[in-house]
Amino acid sequence: MLSEFSLIDRFFARRAANLRSSKVTGSALGIGDDCALLAPRPGEMLAISTDMLVEGRHFFADVDPEALGHKALAVNLSDLAAMGAQPQAFTLAFSLPKADEPWLAAFSNGLFALAERHDCELIGGDTTGGPLNLCLTVFGSVPPHAALRRDAARPGDDIWISGTLGDARAGLGVQRGEWTAHASDAATFRHALERPEPRVALGLALRGIAHAALDLSDGLAGDLMHILERSSMRASVDVDAVPRSDALRRLAPEIQRRCTLAGGDDYELCFTAPATARAAVEAAAQKAAVPVTRIGTISALDATTDRPAIAWRNAAGAPLTLTLQGFDHFHAE
Amino acid sequence: MLSEFSLIDRFFARRAANLRSSKVTGSALGIGDDCALLAPRPGEMLAISTDMLVEGRHFFADVDPEALGHKALAVNLSDLAAMGAQPQAFTLAFSLPKADEPWLAAFSNGLFALAERHDCELIGGDTTGGPLNLCLTVFGSVPPHAALRRDAARPGDDIWISGTLGDARAGLGVQRGEWTAHASDAATFRHALERPEPRVALGLALRGIAHAALDLSDGLAGDLMHILERSSMRASVDVDAVPRSDALRRLAPEIQRRCTLAGGDDYELCFTAPATARAAVEAAAQKAAVPVTRIGTISALDATTDRPAIAWRNAAGAPLTLTLQGFDHFHAE
């Protein structure tokens, strides 16, 4: 059994130090003191987000630990991407039932591979015994007026989605036995579930172009409502325009709809931008090498439609009545 | 059963908003967006620390939830105090087996009562179902050159302790049935265990006076070694000088020694300062209204004593051989 300090040192502190020494600008003080010291870039602010991942809820006990290391950081970097922030650093606190060395080695490999790609330094943490639980807090730098907020949607804005939606939820359904898929499609779904790619480059490229943005973690239907509520707007969305993979298209239409609109775990960006910025959005997407798709429009509240809401329609423009609920962590799904 | 969003809103977001509106300077964006935005004071850096608290290890299942709310933030503010940082904000992520409203109300009362005393804003968080686990990350502001680091102890420095040590460990022993105490002493111990007071004012007052500092969470013997290892120094400590409460003095001498030197959960500051600064240290302690006690001295490594170590002695100066181990979260105690 490793002691706390040798465990941190072996799997995390040394690699964190290597990453730090490779950075042009880093923290002034990292792992090993009471606090880390960090500053945003001059004139900018720190964007901060925290996420907790629990076994049995966010991942299965038999998850590939390398994939878990990737995903734990990816879902946090996705929050930075949704603010248009440049990743700088993160802290990692976790409880583990036992100090399982091969598990920790694989977990830290997955974690640091992604951290190194984004030049994101591990600056502190905490480890303790207990049921498996991971808590990461990430720090990015963003000019305050360029931050992509949830409350900034404006009437006439297009609604955009990056990548495709629904594959992660399709993968969960395969794992749960809710539906089946061909082996290669199941592998596609599983990859989406385990290896989400945070859209950091797209978030940065959308600074000054997008109005509102967030990342899709709980499903489009629920997450888009957060933009609408905070912006006091309504949305019209073409459910047939919501981008999906070829693999997902091979599942039944009602499963496709459920997965794309209420699936969760997508970690794609949903953002709004004025119609005049379409070329700029496309250029930003090209620069970030991520496809983007327009799925609807934002409109103002008026006397007859005074509450934020989503009007769903199909490609022909016919209205649809959908009862969809985002993934709510205190509800059994 | 509360949904995640109404739960956050009812117990945390509204009160966080009240606290925020009362602050002269606050975050630019708090709960409800993908990230919070925070900046240190001009010319300063953010001091950042994270701690995870797990049921059965850091607290008992039947803990008073108000006390737990206090302690969860207190142990994190204690890390800021140990850096000489001014608290600014914190994030809170937690997993809960069920959304127990009275429990959450009491927990949030304990949490915010301390947060409001330190003008420390809740800027974000995450809630999920799962075994009870609390992860807080705190943010303070400190001029980088005034930060009290662990690697700054110098030969000839006095070693100082704030408050008294050992009461929290004595309280744990009473709860575990390791020893007994009179009812009023047991209440004193329990208060120390459940309601540690972060020494924020003392940490601020020691800027520019103390050399090295840390907060005592795992026991003096283990924690002082962190200063010695990072500073490449040795220490001589008078075990009889280590301050203790009258209540602790009524337990057996060997229990007193175990609790004061290897107890853990004290959340007092241990710091070093040059002998020429004794009057300044006393003045800082008076300003912060916290007693401080000199317990030993720092010395350089030399050819015959080339490893960081603590030489324990009694009040008469006689050397003692102690086998003490700090509280290590991956060892059964």
Interface residues (C-beta under 8 A of the other chain):
Chain A: M1 L2 S3 E4 F5 L7 A28 L29 G32 D33 D34 C35 A36 L37 L38 A39 P40 E44 M45 L46 A47 I48 S49 T50 D51 M52 V54 E55 G56 R57 H58 D79 L80 A82 M83 A85 T91 L92 A93 F94 S95 A99 I123 G124 G125 D126 T127 T128 G129 G130 P131 N133 C135 T137 F139 G140 V142 P144 A147 R149 R150 D151 A213 L214 D215 H226 R230 D328 H329 F330 H331
Chain B: M1 L2 S3 E4 F5 L7 A28 L29 G32 D33 D34 C35 A36 L37 L38 A39 P40 E44 M45 L46 A47 I48 S49 T50 D51 M52 V54 E55 G56 R57 H58 D79 L80 A82 M83 A85 T91 L92 A93 F94 S95 A99 I123 G124 G125 D126 T127 T128 G129 G130 P131 N133 C135 T137 F139 G140 V142 P144 A147 R149 R150 D151 A213 L214 D215 H226 R230 D328 H329 F330 H331
